[in-house]
Amino acid sequence: MPLYAWGCGWDGRLGLADAETRGSPTPLNLDILGEQVTSAAVSCGWAHTAALTSSGVVLCWGLGESGQLGLGEEEQNEHGTPQPVKALSDHTITAVACGFGHTLARSDSGIVWSWGKGEHGQLGIGEAGVAASPTQIDGFDAPVTSFSCNRYHCVAVTQTGVYAWGRGEYGQLGIGSREGERQPVRLTAMDGMDTISTCCGWGHTAALTGDGSVYTWGFGGKGQLGHGDMARHTLPHRVDALTGVTHLACGYYHNLAASNEAIFSWGRGERGQLGHANTIGLLLPTRIGTLDGVGCSQLGCGDYTSAILSTDGRFWIWGRGTEGQITGQMTDANVPQLQADLSQGSMHSFSCGWGHCMAICDNVAPTAQPESVESDAGEAPQEEAGSGSEGEPVNDILSRVGCQYGNFLRFPELEGQRVLNVEEIVQGMLSKLDQFGAVCDTLQFDSARTQELLPRLMHNTARLQQSFEAIDHLVALVDRLSDTQAQLHSAVEATEV
């Protein structure tokens, strides 16, 4: 089936040969090695994407600086169009999954390979660092039947048990400790549970068992474990509020679950991703009333986006939409939005990432581009980006930068203010520690969220790198930046016309 992309286009993650944002589904050219192929599976990571063709060829594109495209040592760079992972050409691949900066693939015989960024052991190959080509993961007692990954940890299900590896400081590995693991470790607490599938959030994990039960573990500070509190668990705990679950999905700090009777959501809700017509977080799974009666074929979550494909081929999406993830608009939505262009009954599957989405479907009805797409196209700031005597709106600049970092850099109080020197304001925000602290303060980031942004925003700053490695240092750093709101406003005023 054809593959369609929409949303943020930075780093070439849409596979459309540019960095532009698309507000409506756009077909990819999958003319690989002179042969037009169809896609059988797709997975969206943070700034890269992987797909599987009908003949079992793995394709990757987008950001590749950490080897997450699997193209080898000499190809660790950005690719705006799908590239075949030739190292796996002798194997029949049946599944792919993308994390923050790494990728997994599974063959028809249950063998799993990983590649990309592995500083926290998320590659599962026994060592930290970067692997630019697929490397087989050992340590499973039986063929792997399913797997999942998110930021820095992975989980796999075999015919006999559940295994996890990667970063573990929040207990997200489910092994009873907060230690990380560089190779797969068995979750003995899930033995005998008949685990069907798993999904990973930023620092938590969820599992679905054959009797329709859901188990969660890891970071619970946003209620995402669904136990009615914000406690952290290092071992799997059953979510008592859910029974008869058939589908499960994790976002950064929220989850979706579907039963034969209803669709449920819980966890963090500030972008409307829970779908209850507000931005309030929930500690327990709560029925999404507007989806009553909708049969579920697939659930999916991006960072702060939620989506469902129904059994009759209709597709809804909601939550964060400021990069065009909700087709036809460039704003968030706190209730499910039916996507008419993607509800023609021909969608096979979809994936939501960090600002972008992909779908495999036979055809897509045309949808008019929202007027704001052109001004929020996600293009990287250029050296002489300022143009015109009126200057450029401050929030337009921040939104372009925010496309790469989750569109977090937007200030309602600055609406209508303009600057002429785009480069100065952008570089000032990305290079000055004080101004980055103001962004965190203004948007009420917790220390964990700030830690996630640091590697990409300030990767050349030694002080921030140390903060990223030690969360306690980061908390102390954020505390010392309490006065930076005023400094940010001063920086903006200095650039006004």
N, C-alpha and C positions, 0 to 999 in steps of 0.2 A: 504494500500500500504506500501511497505518497506520504511524505513527512512534511509537516507544517510547523513554522516557528513564529513566535511573537513575543513582545516585551523588550527588555533592555538588550541592546546589541553590543555593548562594550566588549572588547577583547575578542570579537568575532564569535561570541558564544551562540548566536543564532544560526551560524553556518551559511550566511547569505552574502559572504564576500565583502562585508563592510562592517562598520561599528554603529550603524544607525538603529534607533529604536523603531519597532513596528507596533502599531496599535491594532493591527488585525492580522490574522493568520496568513503567512506567506509561504509558498511551497519552496522547498530546497531542491537544488539540482543535485541529484545523486548519480550523476554520470561518472562512475568510478572506474578508472582504468579502461575507459572506452566502452563500458557496458552499463546501461541504465538498470539500476537495481531498485527493489522496493524494501521498505523498512519493516522489521518484525518486532522490534523493541527499541525503547529510547529511555535515557536517563539524563536528567539535568543536574549538574553540580553547581558550584558557586559561580565560576566563570568559564566553565567548559561543559561540553556535552558529549555523550557517547550514544551510539545507535548500533543496532544489530540488523544486518540485512537478512533477507529471506534465505540466502545461501549460507548464512553463518559467519559472514565477514564483519569484524568490528570496525566501526568508523568513529573517529574522535575529532573534535575541533574546538576552537576557543583558546583560552589562555593555556600556554604550555611551558611556562618558565620553570616549573618544578617537575617536568617529565610526565605530567598527568595525561598527556595525549598518547604516550606509549610509542613514540616514533623513533626512539634512540637518542644517544648522547648528542648527536649533531643537530637534532631537530627540537631542542627545548626552547621553542619560541611560539609565538601566536600564529594560529592558522584560522583563517576566516571561512574556510570551506572544509567539508568532510574529508578526512584523510584515513586511508586504510591502515590498520595496525598489522603490519606484515609479519611480525614475529609470531602471530597466532594463526597464520594462514594454513598451517597443517592440522588445525583442530577445528571441530565443529562447535562453535560457541552458541549457547542457548540463552544466556542472560548477561546483562551488564548493569553496573551500578556506579554512580559517581558520588564522591564525597566532596569535601571542601577543596582539596587539591590532589586527590588520588582517585584511582579507578579500579574496579574489580570486574572480572569476567569469569564465567563458569562454562565448562564444556558439557557436552551431552553425557559424558561419563562421570560427571560430578567433580572434576578437577577445577580448582580455583586459582586464578592468577591475579596479581596486583601490580600496580605501578604508580609512580608519581611521588608526592611528598610523604615522607615517612618519619618525621622527626619525633613523633610520639609513639612509634611502633605500629601505626595504623596499617602498614603494608603487611604485617603478620609474617615477615620473613626472617625474624630473629635479630634484626639490626635496624638502627635508625638511619635516616639519611634519605637521599633521593634515588629512586630506581626509574630510569628513563625508558626502560623496556619491560614488558611483562615478565614477572618472576613467579614461579609456582609457589603456592603456600602449602606447606606440609603440616602435619600434626592432627589431622582429622582421622577419626577411627572408621569412617565410612564415607561414601560419596556425598557431597553436599547437594542438598535439594533446593535450598533457597538461601539468599543472603541479603544484607542491607548495610548501609553505612551512612554516616553524616559527617560531621566536622572532622573529628580525629579518632573515631572508633568504629568498629565493624562488628557485626554479628552474623553467624552462619548457622543454618540448621542442617543436620545430617539425618540419615535414616534412624539414628539411635540417640541423638542428643543435640544440645545447643552449645555453641562455642563463641567466645568473644575475644577481642584483642584491641590494642590501641590505648588511648588515654583513659585513665580511670579515676581521676581525682574527685569526681562526684558520685562514684559508685556505679557508673553507667555500664560497667562490664558485668555486673551482677554476680560477682564471685565472692562477696562477703568482705571486701576490702576496698580501699581507694587507691590501690596501686595500679599502675599501668602495666600492660603486657605486650611484648613484642612478637609473641607467637600465640596462636589460638589456645585458649584455656577453656576447659569444659565447665559449664554452669551446672554443677551437680544438683542445685536446687530445682532445676527444670527436668531432671531425669524422670522418666515415666509420665510426663505431662502430654505427650503426643503433640508437640509443637508443630504447627503448620507453617507459620511465617513470623517474621519479626520486622520491626521498623525502628529507626534511630532518629532521635532529636539531637539538639545541640549538646546536651549533657544528660540525656535520659534515653531509655530504651523501653519498647513495648513488645509483647509477644502474644500471639493468638494461638490457642490450642484447639484440638479437634472437637471438644465439647462446647465450643463457643465462648470460652472464658478468656479474659484478658489479664495479663500480668504486666506490671510496670516496675521499673527501678531506676535509680540514679538521682539526678537533681530534681527536686520538687518545689523549688522556691517560687514558682509561678502557678502552682496547683496542677502542673501537667501530669502528675502521677495518678490523679483522680481518686485519691483516698480521703478527700475532705479536709486536707491540711496541706502545709507546705514543707513537710518533713522530707529529708533525704533518706533513701534506702539503698543499701549496698547489696541486697538480695531481692529477688523477685517477690512481689506481693500481688495477690489477686485483687482486681478492681471489682468490689462487691456490687457496685451499682450497675454492672453490665452482665447480661446473659444472652446467649444465642447470637453472639457476634459472628458475622461472616466476613467483614472487611475491616482493616485497621490501617491508619496512616499517622505519621508523626511529622509535625513542623518543627521549627526551632524550639518553641516553648509551648506548643499546643498539640492537640491530637483530635482525630476524627475516628469514629467507629460506626459501623452500620450493622443492623440486625435485619431480620425479615420484616420488622415492624416500624423501625424508625432510624434516623441518622442522629448521632450524638456528637457533641464537641465539648472540650474543656481545656483549661490552661489559660495562658496569657491571651488577652483580647484587644490590645490597644489599637490595632489596625482593622478591627472588625472581623478578624479571621474566624471567630467563633460563630458568626452568622445569626446573632440574636438581636439585631437592630440596635446594638450599642457597642461600646468598646470596653466593657467590663470583663475582667477575668473571672473564671469559674473554677472552683476547687473540686467539683464533681461533674461527671458526664451529664449533660443536659440536652434534652431532645430539641432539635431544630424544627420548629413548628412549620415553617414554610416548605419543608421537604417531606412532610408527612405523606405517605402513600407512594413515595418515589422508591422504586426498586433499585438496588445498587449493583452496578457491574464493576466499578473501580472507584476507590477514594485516592486522593492525592493531596499532599501539602508541600508548599514551598517554604520559604523562611517564615513569612507572615501571610501566606496565601493558602486558601483551601479550595478544593474542587471535587466534584463528583460527576461520574458518567453513569447515567441510569441504564437500566436493562432495556429500555425502549429507545436508546440512542440519544437522549437529551444530555446536554452538558451545562453544568452550572459552575461558576467560579466567584469567589468573594474574598474580602480581606484587602491586603495591600495591592493597589492597582496603579500606582503613580508612574510606573514604567510601561503602561499599556497592557499589563497582564489580563485585565478585564477588557475585552475587546470593545472598541467603540468609545472608550472613555480613558481619562488619565487621572482618575481619582480613586481613593479607597471606596469600598462598599461593605457595609456591615450586615447585609442580608444577601443570600445567594442570588446571583444574577444569571438568568438563563441566557446562554450564548447562542443566538439564533443561527449564526454562521457556522457553528460547530455542532448543531443539533439536527443534522440531516439524516441521522440514523446510520451513518457510515463510519463513525469513529471506532477504532479498534482499541486504542489505549492512549494515555497521555502521561506527561511528567511535568512537574513544576519545580523550578530551581530558585536561585537567589535573584529574582528580578526578571526571569524569562520562563517561557513555557514552550513545550513541544507536544504535537499530537500526530498520531498515525491515523489517517482516515482517507476514504476514497475521494471525497470531494468536500469543498467548503464553499458556502454561499458567500458572495462578495459583501463586504461591510465597509461603509464609508470611513475613512480615516478621521479621527477626531481632530478638531482644529489645532489643539495644543501639541500634537505629535511633533510637528516640524520644529517648534521652539524647544522641545524637550527631547530631542532626538538621540541623546546619549553620546554625542560626538565628544571626543577628548578636547579639552581646552587647547587652543592653538596660541602660538607666541604673540600674534597680533590680533587676538580675537575681538577686541573692542572695536566697534564700528558705529558710525552715525553720530550726529551731534547730540542726540538725546541720551546716549549711553545705554547700557544694558541693565535690565532689572536684576537686583541682587539675587532674588530667589531663583531666577532662571539660571544664573551661574551656579548657584549651590545645587540646584536640581540636576544639572548636567554632571557635576562631580558626584552627586548622590546616587546617580544611576549605577555607578560602579560600586558604591559602598552601601547600597540599600536605600537611597533617597532619604537619608537621615538629616542631611544638611539643609533644613528649611526652617525659616523663622517667620511666623505670622506677623510679628511686630515690625519686620523690615519690608512688608509688602508695599510696593510702589516706589521704594528707593532704588536709585540707579547709580551705576558707576561706569566710568569710561575705560579704566584699565583693568580688563578682565584678568589678565595674567597676574597682576599684583594681588588682587583679592584671593584668587584661587591658590596661588603659591603661598600666600601668607597663611591661609587656613591649613594647608597641608604640611607646612614646614615648621610652624611655630607651636611649640608644646602648649603654651598658654592658651592659644586660640582653640586648639583641639580640646583642651579641658573645658572651655566654654561650651563647645558643642555637646559634650557629655553632660554638663550641668544643665543646660537649657532643656535637653530632651529627657532628663532624668534617667540616664543610663545607670544600670547597676554595674558593678565592677566586672562582672562576667561578660556583659555585652561590650564594654569598653575593650576588654582584653581581645575580643574577637576582631575588632576593627584595627587594632594597633599594627599588626603585621603589614597590612596593605597601605595604611595611611602613612606610617612613619618607619618603613622598613630599613631606612638607612641611619636611623638614630640609635646609637648604642644604648642610651639611657632607656629608651622605650623597649628595646629588645630585652633588656634585663627585666623590665617590668612585666613583659609578656611571659617570660619564663617563670616568674614568681608572682602569683596573684596577690600575696600580702604586700609586696612592694608596690604593686599597681594601686591597691586601695589607698595606701599612704600617699601616693602621688596624686590621685584624684582629690583627696582631701586638701592637698596644698594648692589646688587650683580653684578654690571657691570664689576668688575675686576676678576670675577671667571673663565673666559676662561683660563687665564694663570695658575690659580691654578689647573685646571683639567689637563692641559697638564703636569704640574709638577708632578701630582700624577701618570700619566701614565708613564712618564720617570723614575720615582722612582722604577717602577715595571718591567722595561725592563730587558731582559737578558744581 
